[in-house]
Amino acid sequence: VTASPSIPAPDSPSALTLTVHSGELRSSQVLNYLPPFLTSSSVLEVGPDGAILKISGHVEVLAQLTTKGEGVFIESAWLEDGQLLIPVYLHSPIPSSCSVTVMNPG
């Protein structure tokens, strides 16, 4: 098996063809690639007025993201200045453990 020289990852969602050669055998598969997204912080301080979690990345990826909250309310997100803004509020009474998970279902 031989590998091609390293090629940088695409900046936008793409369909990539992965081809493996081994002697006389050859196999190809199309893979959907989604570039990564970044959160503004791994820890979000949420006060009495809530907080906004900011997610940056390619707009097509941001549109596909889903969120799940434990011990928090998550309101509808919106896109602004190339970022996905997600309002987060604490439950009352405040639970001992809270989390927000942002997932790319692709």
NORUR-V583581 format. One record per residue. PHI is phi as a letter, one per 20 degrees, with the letter a starting at -180 (NA if undefined). PSI is psi in whole degrees, 0 to 359 (NA if undefined). BURIAL is I if it has 24 or more other ideal C-beta (glycine too) atoms within 12 Angstrom, else O. Layout:
phi psi burial
PHI PSI BURIAL
PHI PSI BURIAL
//
This chain:
phi psi burial
NA 131 O
d 149 O
d 142 O
f 160 O
g 153 O
f 130 O
d 134 O
f 150 O
f 147 O
f 154 O
e 344 O
c 163 O
g 137 I
b 158 O
e 121 O
d 142 O
d 122 O
d 122 O
c 130 O
d 127 O
d 133 O
b 100 O
m 235 O
e 348 O
e 143 O
b 135 O
c 137 O
c 147 O
b 137 O
e 128 O
d 137 O
e 124 O
d 130 O
d 123 I
f 157 I
f 163 O
c 159 I
c 141 O
e 152 I
f 334 O
a 150 O
e 344 O
c 128 O
d 120 I
e 121 O
d 117 I
e 191 O
g 332 O
e 9 O
n 193 O
b 165 I
d 123 I
e 126 I
d 129 I
d 131 I
d 153 I
r 188 I
f 138 I
g 325 O
f 326 O
f 315 I
g 323 I
f 340 O
e 348 O
f 146 I
c 156 O
c 154 I
b 134 O
c 143 I
d 115 O
n 8 O
c 157 I
e 136 O
d 121 I
e 175 O
f 134 O
e 163 I
b 158 O
e 134 O
b 127 O
l 42 O
m 11 O
c 152 I
e 123 I
d 126 I
c 112 I
f 134 I
c 132 I
c 146 I
f 148 I
f 161 O
c 127 O
f 156 O
f 123 O
f 162 O
f 338 O
c 128 O
c 148 I
b 156 O
c 127 I
d 128 O
d 125 I
c 149 O
d 105 I
f 349 O
f NA O
//
